[in-house]
Amino acid sequence: MCCLATVVFAAAPDFSGSWVGELKNYPPRPGAPSVTVKREIGPFPEADNTCSTFKTTYFENGVQRGVKDYKLCRGKGPNDLYFDEGGGVRLDAQWLGDVLVAPFKYDKLLLISLLRLRGDVLEEEIYTVPDSDSNKGILPLAAKSLQRLELRRAATKQ
């Protein structure tokens, strides 16, 4: 079995600004409302022990339904990145090529969050997989769901 090499992205893409898009879940949930998302991202934290805004607001049919007011932070050095969700929750993140990857477990679920800039689209995908306590050999796992968010820069008023 071959190994994967970690590649540190030399310069973070410019995620800063206001972004708007639609949230999609796969498989789709019957009768689920359409969800529009607005994300505010501050400048990438270039210095040690600094954080930047990473705020996501969710709307159903134009009505605000939730806010995740997180921070994207840098600890000590360019490879020590994490999302601060508040309340002591910290999700480590790594650049793998041009993708910011933040895998984490929640109860019996393994979630893998991928954030990347493709042209003018900021794309976030979160894969959810039921976890197992087995640690011997290969253990096939079936993906439970994929949540995809495709955001475009919001028009700025002048």
Buried (B, 14 or more C-beta within 10 A) or exposed (E): EEEEEEEEBEEBBEBBBBBBBEBBBEEEEEEEEEBBBBBBBBBBBEEEEBBBBBBBBBBBEEEEEEEBEBBBBBBEEBEBBBBBBEEEEBBEBBBBEEBBBBBBEEEEEBBBBBBBBEEEBBBBBBBBBEBEEEEEEEEEEEEEBEBBBBBEBBEEEE
